[in-house]
Every structure is written in structure tokens, then in C-alpha cells.
Amino acid sequence: MDPHAIDVAPGSGSASARVLVVEDDRNLADVVARYLEREGFAVEVVHDGETGLRRALESLPDLVVLDLMLPRLHGIELFRRMRQVAPIPVVMLTARGSEEDRVTGLELGADDYVAKPFSPRELTARVRAVLRRATAAIEVQGDSVLRAGDVELDMVAHEARRAGAPLPLTARELDLLGYLMAHPRQAFTRRELLRDVWGHDIGDTATVTVHVQRLRDKVEADPRAPQHLVTVRGVGYRFEP
């Protein structure tokens, strides 16, 4: 990561958003912090997992930029403990090729990830998109309750049910399911879903794949033979009502 890549004009970010950066590489953490600060974010940096967890719980940030390979407490364990207390949005930093940790983080409910080495511009775009999704009100056209078979989704109450039983969906899973249900039988590419649900189309579409699988596990009667969240060969996914 090149410190000289910092080239965006300052002051274009959200001054009210507090970002906690947990990264043990001090040079990298400094570059990330300076870039986010120039974008208007209030940034705090810590360099180990235990301190990161303590600071996150002492003063809940609006978002955490979290490296997974941390001393004293692994990033995945930090994530688990933090999410037991509050649904703080998280953008993970992973070493390129560390697919197992990346998939584990996404399965636990991480909002996004960036693989090292990355550009500061890409990281800022991810941070902005996650914050926007976390704070923006969902626009609902017409009836706020979407129904398909035994699946019911209330977009205003942010609640989902299958056969009357509550479904434990994360905010991002609910947004993805709601988007697909609102566009029945329309096929979307992973890139389109990344753009329309996550708010950006930069980076790996594996995030979409993992979230669709998690939704199938919760929504489908038989996740191995999905009836609603259908794969469209050569395209992506569509929702069958």
C-alpha cells in the first residue's frame, strides 16, 4: 500500500462518523487513518485485538476497520465478542489468499472486506457504502410487507418470518432478501447486487455469494434445493415467489 496514493481532497466525508481502525501494521494503520481523516471521519487507531475490543466496547464507534491477523486477540474472536454486544458495522482487512478467514468473517455477519494490498480509495469507498447502508432508511414502495409462499418480510419493522416463525436475519441479509423479493423473477448478477444492496460495485463479489448461501440456510426449507433464492446459470440469482 503506497502512502503517496492519498490524493483525495479533504473534507468530503461525514464528520460525525467515528471509525475505529484495528491494525497491527503501524505504517499501514497510519496511512489508513490519515486517508480517512482527510475524508472527514473521526478516526482512532489501536494495534492489537484486546485493545481494539476494549475501545470498541468503551465507546461504540460507527464502524470498525478490522485486520484479522492481530496480536493478543485474533480479529475473528474480536469480531465475535463485539457483535455479542452491539451490531457495529465492520469492514475486514484480510491478507490476499486468506479465504478461510474471509469466509468465516462474512458468515459471522461482517459487512464487507478488503484484501491486502488495497488502495486507500477503495477502502474509503467500502467504508462509505457500509455506513450508508447501516444508517439510511429503507425506501419502501407501496405495501411494506413482502410475501412469498411461507416467507414474510416487513421492511419497516425489519422483521422476517417463515411459516410464522421469526428468521434471525442480519441487517444486510434482510436488505438483500428484501431487494430480491421486491423484484420477483428478475435475474441479477452478483455485481449488480453488490452495487444495489451494498452500495458499491468495487471488489470481490464473493460477499454476495456468501450472503445468498446464508439466506438459503435460513429461508429455504431445503437449502440444497432452493425454491426461492434460485441460481441463474451464467448470470447470478433471482427470487422465485
C-alpha positions in Angstrom: 0.0 0.0 0.0 1.5 3.3 -1.2 1.2 6.3 1.2 1.6 8.5 -1.8 -1.8 7.2 -3.1 -3.5 9.7 -0.7 -4.8 12.2 -3.3 -8.5 12.9 -2.5 -9.5 16.4 -1.5 -10.1 16.7 2.3 -13.5 17.4 3.8 -15.7 15.3 1.6 -16.6 12.7 4.3 -19.0 12.6 7.2 -17.6 14.5 10.1 -20.0 12.8 12.5 -18.9 9.2 11.7 -16.4 7.6 14.1 -14.2 4.9 12.7 -12.0 2.6 14.9 -9.1 1.1 13.0 -7.6 -2.1 14.5 -4.4 -2.9 12.6 -1.1 -4.1 13.9 1.0 -2.8 11.0 1.6 0.7 12.3 2.7 2.1 8.9 -0.4 0.8 7.2 -2.7 1.9 10.1 -1.2 5.4 9.8 -1.9 5.6 6.1 -5.5 4.4 6.6 -6.1 6.8 9.4 -4.7 9.8 7.5 -6.7 9.0 4.5 -10.0 8.5 6.4 -9.3 11.7 8.4 -8.8 13.7 5.2 -12.2 12.4 4.1 -13.8 13.8 7.3 -14.1 10.8 9.5 -13.0 10.9 13.2 -10.5 8.1 13.5 -9.0 6.2 16.4 -6.2 3.6 15.8 -5.2 0.7 18.0 -2.7 -2.1 17.2 -3.8 -5.3 19.0 -7.0 -7.2 19.4 -7.5 -6.9 23.1 -7.2 -3.1 23.0 -9.4 -3.0 20.0 -12.2 -4.9 21.8 -11.9 -2.8 24.9 -12.0 0.5 22.9 -14.9 -0.7 20.8 -17.0 -1.6 23.9 -16.0 1.5 25.9 -17.1 3.9 23.2 -19.1 2.3 20.4 -17.8 3.5 17.1 -19.9 3.9 14.0 -17.7 1.5 12.1 -14.7 -0.7 12.7 -11.9 -1.3 10.1 -10.6 -4.7 11.4 -7.5 -6.6 10.5 -7.9 -10.3 11.1 -4.3 -11.2 11.9 -3.9 -9.4 15.2 -1.7 -10.0 18.3 -3.2 -10.7 21.7 -6.7 -11.5 20.2 -7.5 -12.7 16.7 -9.7 -10.5 14.6 -12.4 -13.2 14.3 -12.6 -13.6 18.0 -12.7 -9.8 18.5 -15.5 -9.7 16.0 -17.5 -12.4 17.7 -17.2 -10.7 21.1 -18.0 -7.2 19.8 -21.1 -8.4 17.9 -22.4 -10.1 21.1 -22.8 -6.6 22.5 -23.7 -4.4 19.5 -24.3 -4.7 15.8 -21.3 -2.4 14.9 -20.6 -2.3 11.1 -17.3 -4.0 10.2 -15.0 -3.8 7.2 -12.4 -6.5 7.5 -8.9 -6.3 6.2 -7.6 -9.7 5.0 -4.3 -10.9 3.5 -4.8 -11.9 -0.1 -5.5 -15.6 -0.3 -6.7 -16.0 3.3 -10.1 -17.3 2.0 -10.9 -19.2 5.1 -10.8 -16.2 7.5 -12.6 -14.1 4.9 -15.4 -16.6 4.5 -15.6 -17.1 8.3 -15.9 -13.3 8.9 -18.6 -13.0 6.2 -20.5 -15.9 7.7 -20.4 -14.3 11.1 -22.0 -11.2 9.6 -19.2 -8.9 8.6 -20.4 -6.2 6.3 -17.6 -6.2 3.8 -13.9 -7.0 3.4 -10.9 -5.6 1.6 -7.9 -7.8 0.6 -4.4 -6.5 1.1 -2.7 -4.8 -0.7 -5.5 -2.3 -1.3 -5.9 1.3 -2.5 -7.0 3.9 0.1 -9.6 5.0 -2.4 -11.2 1.5 -2.4 -11.2 1.3 1.4 -12.8 4.7 1.7 -15.5 3.6 -0.8 -16.2 0.5 1.2 -16.4 2.4 4.5 -18.8 5.0 3.0 -21.0 2.3 1.4 -21.2 0.3 4.7 -22.1 3.3 6.7 -24.7 4.4 4.2 -26.3 1.0 4.3 -26.2 1.0 8.1 -27.8 4.4 8.6 -30.0 5.0 5.6 -33.8 4.4 5.9 -35.1 1.7 3.6 -37.4 3.1 0.9 -40.5 1.0 0.6 -42.7 1.2 -2.5 -46.4 0.5 -1.6 -47.0 -2.3 0.9 -44.1 -2.6 3.3 -44.8 -6.3 3.9 -43.5 -8.6 1.2 -44.8 -12.2 1.0 -43.8 -15.2 -1.0 -45.1 -18.7 0.0 -44.5 -19.0 3.7 -41.9 -16.3 3.7 -42.9 -12.8 5.0 -40.7 -9.7 5.2 -41.7 -6.5 6.9 -39.3 -3.8 5.6 -40.5 -1.2 8.1 -40.2 -3.3 11.2 -37.1 -5.1 9.8 -38.6 -8.5 10.6 -38.7 -11.7 8.6 -40.7 -14.8 9.2 -41.0 -18.3 7.7 -44.2 -20.2 8.4 -44.9 -17.7 11.2 -41.5 -18.3 12.9 -39.1 -15.4 13.2 -36.0 -15.6 11.0 -32.7 -14.4 12.6 -31.5 -12.2 9.7 -28.8 -9.7 9.9 -29.5 -6.2 8.6 -27.6 -6.9 5.4 -29.3 -10.3 4.9 -32.7 -8.5 5.3 -31.8 -5.8 2.8 -30.7 -8.5 0.2 -33.8 -10.6 0.7 -36.0 -7.5 0.5 -34.4 -6.3 -2.7 -34.7 -9.7 -4.4 -38.3 -10.2 -3.2 -39.2 -6.7 -4.4 -38.0 -7.7 -7.9 -39.5 -11.3 -8.3 -38.3 -13.4 -11.2 -35.7 -10.8 -12.2 -32.2 -12.2 -12.5 -29.4 -10.1 -11.1 -25.6 -10.5 -11.5 -23.5 -10.6 -8.4 -22.0 -7.3 -9.4 -25.5 -5.7 -9.7 -26.4 -6.9 -6.3 -23.2 -5.6 -4.8 -24.0 -2.2 -6.3 -27.7 -2.1 -5.5 -27.6 -3.7 -2.0 -24.1 -3.0 -0.7 -23.9 0.5 -2.4 -20.7 -0.1 -4.3 -19.5 -2.4 -7.2 -15.8 -2.4 -6.3 -14.0 -5.6 -5.4 -14.8 -9.3 -5.0 -18.4 -10.5 -5.5 -17.8 -13.4 -3.1 -19.5 -11.3 -0.5 -22.8 -11.7 -2.4 -22.3 -15.5 -2.8 -21.7 -15.9 0.9 -24.8 -13.9 1.9 -27.0 -15.7 -0.5 -25.9 -19.0 1.0 -26.6 -17.8 4.5 -30.0 -16.6 3.4 -30.8 -20.0 1.9 -29.8 -21.7 5.1 -32.4 -19.6 7.0 -35.1 -19.1 4.4 -35.3 -22.3 2.4 -37.0 -25.5 3.6 -34.1 -27.4 1.9 -31.1 -25.1 1.3 -29.6 -27.7 -1.0 -32.6 -27.4 -3.3 -33.7 -23.8 -3.0 -37.2 -22.8 -4.2 -37.0 -19.1 -3.7 -33.3 -18.0 -3.9 -32.5 -19.6 -7.3 -29.2 -19.6 -9.1 -29.4 -18.5 -12.7 -26.6 -20.2 -14.5 -24.1 -17.8 -16.1 -25.9 -14.8 -14.6 -26.4 -14.8 -10.8 -29.5 -15.0 -8.7 -33.3 -14.4 -8.9 -36.2 -14.7 -6.4 -38.9 -17.1 -7.2 -42.2 -16.3 -5.4 
